Amino acid sequence: MKYLNLKNLREIGVDWPQIINRLRVATRILGQGDVVQPVKPYLRYKNLSNRIIAMPAYVGGEIATAGIKWIASFPKNIQSNIPRAHSVIILNEESTGIPIAVINTPLISGIRTAGVTGLLIEKYVENLKPGKLKFGIIGFGPIGQLHLEMIVGMFEGLIEKVYLFDITTIDIELVDSKYRHLVEISDTWQDVYTNSKIFMTCTVSAAPYIDLAPQKGTFHLNISLRDYQAHLVKHMDKIIVDNWEEICRENTDIERMHLDFGLNRQDVVEIHDSLDGPFWENLEQKVIMFNPMGMAAYDIAVGKYYLDKSLEKGIGLVLED
């Protein structure tokens, strides 16, 4: 069995086009019905703002791997200079169930999250056929930083500006000097929101605060899920989710839109149905919103990618039975 940690993943590196292609393959397999993915349970105790989530899945097709991610999210950790998220992924061989890898780092979750965002931005850009684009990110912790890295890795030639905002001061040293000239740090989230054509929330907000109607022709990627006031559903022409059962709970913006304004499953498009067809036509006349709860199938797909790369490069520790 292979053991990989944060150091090993950093040694392998992040090839964003390859990661996004792996997620595209997993999405196709999902659409073919060759994925098993139970609704994930949340374990809570004592302080109920904390949670540990079990995320099992089987992904068939060419990925052909089962596994589980066990991820803890303790928001107040950051006050003690401890990372908010900690996770371990176990991968099992498809035909025998034998454990073949343990990946001990939350970086897989971050790469998966930014990669799924990139998959949809790629589709958006492909159909928009734009010139230069203005991107915006609010929240510049580890997930926001990975999203900036992904944007530059995938779309550098299209970037006019990337606006950043965080409720704490952003250390410009967190932005790679090679693309620092593309970045502008804003004083308010409103500046980022109104100036960006492609806008991303990467916060740890527990309650929605975005109350401004979106402009036509904008793409909203609500990665942190609890940022938009529910009434804004009236302004969304198309809403994409990764999985309706997963996201319409836990006080997400989608659940509030469902409970307060009657948004239902038939009103949204799940991600495996969003990559083809007329969905992306006339983008300048639409507001599109993506809400990803995070799917175990994608974690397994990305985990298997890193396992394969570790075997190819001879990276990581082989554990004896």
C-alpha positions, 0 to 999 in steps of 0.5 A, a space after each residue: 500500500 502506498 502512503 502519500 503526504 503533503 510533501 509527496 504531493 508537492 513533489 509531484 506538483 499540480 498540473 492543472 490541465 491534467 487535473 481538470 481533464 481527470 475531472 472531466 473524465 470523472 464527470 463523463 463517468 458520472 453521467 454514464 451512471 458508473 458512479 456510486 456515491 452515498 450521501 455523506 454523513 456529518 459527525 458533530 460533537 460538543 462544538 457544533 460548528 465543527 464537523 467531520 465528514 465521511 465521503 465514500 465513492 466508487 468511480 468506474 470507467 477508466 478510473 476504476 477505484 473505490 475509496 473514502 475521504 474522511 475530512 475534518 473542518 474545525 473553523 476556529 483552528 485558524 485562531 490557533 494558527 492550525 489549518 481549518 481542514 484535515 483529511 485522509 483518503 483511502 483508495 481501494 482496488 476495484 476488483 478486490 477491495 484491497 486498500 492500495 493507498 492512504 493519502 494524508 493531506 487536505 491538499 487533495 480537497 483543495 486541488 479538487 475544489 479548484 479543479 472543478 471550478 476550472 472545469 466550468 470556467 473552461 466551458 464558460 470561456 469556450 462558449 463566451 469566446 472573450 477577449 480579456 477577462 476580469 476575475 474576482 476572488 473573495 476569501 484568500 485562505 488556502 482555497 482562494 490561493 489555489 483558485 488564483 493558482 488555477 486561474 493563472 495556470 489555465 487562463 493566464 492569457 485571458 486575464 486582464 485583472 484578478 481582484 482579491 478581497 479578504 476580511 483580513 489583510 492579504 499578504 501580497 507575498 502569498 501571490 507568486 511574483 511571476 503573476 503579481 502584476 495581474 492582481 489587484 487587492 480590493 478594499 471591499 467585497 463589493 468592489 470585487 463583485 461589481 468589477 468581475 465577470 467571473 466571480 468566486 467565493 472562497 470564504 468561511 462565511 457562516 451567513 450570507 452577506 452578498 445582497 447586490 443583484 448580479 450583472 448580466 453576463 457574469 458567472 458566479 462560482 459560489 464555492 463557499 456556499 453560504 455567501 449569497 442572500 436567498 432572494 438573489 435566486 430571482 436574478 439567476 438565469 441558470 443554476 448548476 449544482 454538483 449534486 442536489 441531494 448533497 447541496 440542499 441541506 446544511 443551511 447552504 445558499 441553495 437550501 435557503 433558496 429552496 426553503 424561502 423561494 421554492 427552488 427545486 431540483 427541476 430548476 437546477 442543472 447537475 454538473 454531469 448535465 451541464 457540460 454539453 448542449 445549449 446550456 451555454 448559449 447567449 452568455 452575455 444575456 445570462 447570469 450563471 451560478 455554480 454551487 458545489 457541495 463537493 463530491 466524493 467521486 471527484 476526490 477519488 478521481 484526483 486521489 487516483 491521479 496522484 497515486 498513479 503519478 507517485 507510482 510513475 515517479 517513485 514518490 511516497 512510502 510503500 507500507 508493508 501489510 
